[in-house]
Amino acid sequence: MRALFGGSFNPVHVGHLILARDVLEDFKLDEVIFVPANLQPLKGELSIPPEVRLEALKAAVSLEPRFRVWDYEIRKGGVSYTYQTLQAFWELYGEKPFFVMGVDSFNTLPLWKEPLRILELADLIVLSRPGFTPEVERVKEELGVNFTVGRFKRGKVKGELPQVSIYEGRLIEVSSTEVRKRLKSGLPISYLVPERVNEILRRWRDAT
């Protein structure tokens, strides 16, 4: 079983990697596939160029053989729509994956393009995040559908899984926004990102 971990990764940081490893182990996955967005419709232009984010992400996952990067959305170009990525995955592998998203993203699911198609093509793993509560009933009401929901704490994922798994993993207070601010201010980002990512980002910053 595989999970797609989508996002801007603007840039990738240790929080992404730790949560991905926890999901990999708790949900007994064969692989976590990171899918960096080219351009997200609800976020607009991203501050770190796609090629730099992609290089950093590949470097970040290189030490874990069960992690890999799929550059489908960047190669496709334009705005990244999750339902298109999931359709492409189905065409490649013929299987239904998990799709990993943050609780803040889950709460905006009714605003996504083809949200019902997303729920058909993948089961969701929704990562908890400080300051956000999963608004399950509102999302159901706005989508006009009912879906099964379960809540799981780290280390206690068991039994038949629902369509939407609310996963209460580690609360890691590292954000891409913090990394970008420190990078822009010339402050060190060591320990917030893997060292190889640190080198890539500093090289990009110094060249711009």
C-alpha positions as CSV (number, residue, x, y, z in Angstrom):
1,M,0.0,0.0,0.0
2,R,1.2,3.5,-0.9
3,A,0.5,7.0,0.3
4,L,0.8,10.2,-1.7
5,F,2.0,13.1,0.4
6,G,1.1,16.3,-1.5
7,G,2.1,19.8,-0.7
8,S,4.1,22.8,-1.7
9,F,7.2,21.7,0.3
10,N,8.2,25.3,0.2
11,P,10.6,24.2,1.5
12,V,10.6,20.6,2.9
13,H,11.6,20.5,6.6
14,V,12.2,17.9,9.3
15,G,8.6,18.0,10.4
16,H,7.4,16.7,7.0
17,L,9.9,13.9,7.2
18,I,9.2,12.8,10.7
19,L,5.4,12.8,10.1
20,A,5.9,10.9,6.9
21,R,7.9,8.2,8.7
22,D,5.3,8.0,11.4
23,V,2.5,7.5,8.8
24,L,4.6,5.0,7.0
25,E,5.1,2.9,10.1
26,D,1.6,3.3,11.7
27,F,-0.4,2.7,8.6
28,K,2.0,-0.2,7.6
29,L,2.7,1.3,4.2
30,D,5.2,0.0,1.6
31,E,6.0,3.5,0.4
32,V,5.3,7.2,0.9
33,I,5.5,9.2,-2.3
34,F,6.1,13.0,-2.0
35,V,4.3,15.0,-4.7
36,P,5.5,18.6,-4.8
37,A,2.9,21.0,-6.3
38,N,3.9,23.2,-9.2
39,L,1.4,25.9,-8.4
40,Q,-1.4,25.5,-5.9
41,P,-4.8,27.0,-6.8
42,L,-5.5,28.2,-3.2
43,K,-2.0,29.5,-2.5
44,G,-1.0,31.2,-5.7
45,E,2.7,31.7,-6.7
46,L,5.2,29.9,-4.5
47,S,8.3,31.8,-3.3
48,I,10.9,29.1,-3.9
49,P,11.1,28.0,-7.6
50,P,9.8,24.5,-8.4
51,E,13.2,23.2,-9.5
52,V,14.8,24.2,-6.2
53,R,11.9,22.7,-4.1
54,L,12.2,19.5,-6.1
55,E,16.0,19.3,-5.7
56,A,15.7,19.9,-2.0
57,L,12.9,17.3,-1.6
58,K,14.9,14.6,-3.4
59,A,17.9,15.3,-1.2
60,A,15.7,15.2,1.9
61,V,14.2,11.7,1.2
62,S,17.4,10.1,-0.2
63,L,18.3,8.3,3.1
64,E,14.9,6.5,3.5
65,P,14.4,3.8,0.8
66,R,10.7,3.8,1.4
67,F,10.4,7.5,0.6
68,R,10.5,8.8,-3.0
69,V,9.5,11.9,-4.9
70,W,7.1,11.9,-7.9
71,D,7.5,15.1,-9.9
72,Y,4.3,14.6,-11.9
73,E,2.8,18.0,-11.0
74,I,6.0,20.0,-11.7
75,R,6.5,18.2,-15.0
76,K,2.9,18.8,-15.9
77,G,3.2,22.5,-15.2
78,G,0.4,25.0,-14.5
79,V,-1.9,24.7,-11.6
80,S,-1.7,21.5,-9.6
81,Y,-5.1,19.8,-9.0
82,T,-5.0,16.8,-6.7
83,Y,-7.8,14.8,-8.5
84,Q,-5.6,14.9,-11.7
85,T,-2.6,13.6,-9.8
86,L,-4.7,10.8,-8.3
87,Q,-6.1,9.8,-11.7
88,A,-2.5,9.7,-13.1
89,F,-1.5,7.5,-10.1
90,W,-4.4,5.1,-10.8
91,E,-3.4,4.9,-14.5
92,L,0.2,4.0,-13.5
93,Y,-0.4,1.6,-10.6
94,G,-4.1,0.5,-10.8
95,E,-4.5,0.8,-7.0
96,K,-6.2,3.2,-4.6
97,P,-3.6,5.0,-2.5
98,F,-3.9,7.0,0.7
99,F,-3.6,10.8,0.3
100,V,-1.9,12.6,3.2
101,M,-3.0,16.2,3.9
102,G,-2.9,18.6,6.8
103,V,-6.0,19.3,8.8
104,D,-6.0,22.9,7.5
105,S,-6.2,21.6,4.0
106,F,-8.9,19.1,4.8
107,N,-11.0,21.9,6.2
108,T,-10.9,23.6,2.8
109,L,-11.7,20.4,0.8
110,P,-15.0,21.8,-0.4
111,L,-13.1,24.5,-2.2
112,W,-10.9,22.1,-4.1
113,K,-11.5,21.1,-7.7
114,E,-13.5,17.9,-8.0
115,P,-13.4,17.1,-4.2
116,L,-15.8,14.1,-4.6
117,R,-13.5,12.6,-7.2
118,I,-10.7,12.9,-4.7
119,L,-12.7,10.9,-2.2
120,E,-13.4,8.3,-4.8
121,L,-9.7,8.0,-5.9
122,A,-8.1,7.9,-2.4
123,D,-8.6,7.4,1.3
124,L,-7.4,10.4,3.3
125,I,-4.9,10.6,6.1
126,V,-5.5,13.9,7.8
127,L,-2.6,15.1,9.9
128,S,-3.4,17.1,13.1
129,R,-1.8,20.5,13.4
130,P,-1.6,23.0,16.3
131,G,-4.4,25.5,16.2
132,F,-6.6,23.6,13.8
133,T,-9.6,21.3,14.5
134,P,-11.0,19.0,11.8
135,E,-14.4,20.3,10.8
136,V,-15.7,16.9,9.6
137,E,-19.4,17.6,9.8
138,R,-19.1,21.0,8.0
139,V,-17.0,19.4,5.3
140,K,-19.6,16.6,4.9
141,E,-22.5,19.0,4.7
142,E,-20.8,21.3,2.2
143,L,-19.8,18.3,0.0
144,G,-23.2,16.8,0.3
145,V,-21.8,13.3,1.0
146,N,-21.3,11.0,4.0
147,F,-17.9,9.3,4.5
148,T,-16.6,7.1,7.2
149,V,-14.2,8.8,9.7
150,G,-11.9,7.4,12.3
151,R,-9.5,9.0,14.8
152,F,-6.1,7.5,15.6
153,K,-3.3,8.4,17.9
154,R,0.3,7.7,17.0
155,G,1.2,4.1,17.5
156,K,-2.5,3.0,17.8
157,V,-3.6,2.6,14.2
158,K,-5.4,-0.7,13.9
159,G,-8.4,-2.4,12.4
160,E,-10.2,-1.7,9.2
161,L,-9.5,1.9,8.1
162,P,-12.2,4.4,7.2
163,Q,-12.3,6.7,4.2
164,V,-10.9,9.5,6.3
165,S,-8.4,8.9,9.1
166,I,-7.8,11.8,11.5
167,Y,-4.2,11.1,12.6
168,E,-3.1,12.6,15.9
169,G,0.6,12.4,15.3
170,R,3.5,14.4,16.8
171,L,3.0,18.1,17.1
172,I,6.1,19.4,15.5
173,E,6.4,23.2,15.6
174,V,8.5,23.7,12.5
175,S,6.9,25.4,9.4
176,S,8.0,26.2,5.9
177,T,7.1,29.8,6.6
178,E,9.6,29.9,9.5
179,V,12.3,28.4,7.4
180,R,11.7,30.9,4.6
181,K,11.8,33.8,7.0
182,R,15.0,32.7,8.6
183,L,16.5,32.1,5.2
184,K,15.5,35.5,3.9
185,S,16.9,37.2,7.1
186,G,20.2,35.3,6.8
187,L,19.6,33.3,10.0
188,P,20.7,29.7,10.2
189,I,18.2,27.0,9.3
190,S,20.3,24.1,10.5
191,Y,18.3,21.4,12.4
192,L,15.1,22.7,10.8
193,V,15.9,21.1,7.5
194,P,18.3,18.2,6.6
195,E,21.8,19.4,6.0
196,R,21.8,18.7,2.3
197,V,18.6,20.8,2.0
198,N,20.3,23.5,4.0
199,E,23.1,23.6,1.4
200,I,20.7,23.7,-1.5
201,L,18.6,26.5,-0.1
202,R,21.6,28.6,0.9
203,R,23.1,28.2,-2.5
204,W,19.8,29.3,-4.1
205,R,19.4,32.2,-1.7
206,D,23.0,33.4,-2.4
207,A,22.4,33.2,-6.2
208,T,19.2,35.4,-6.1
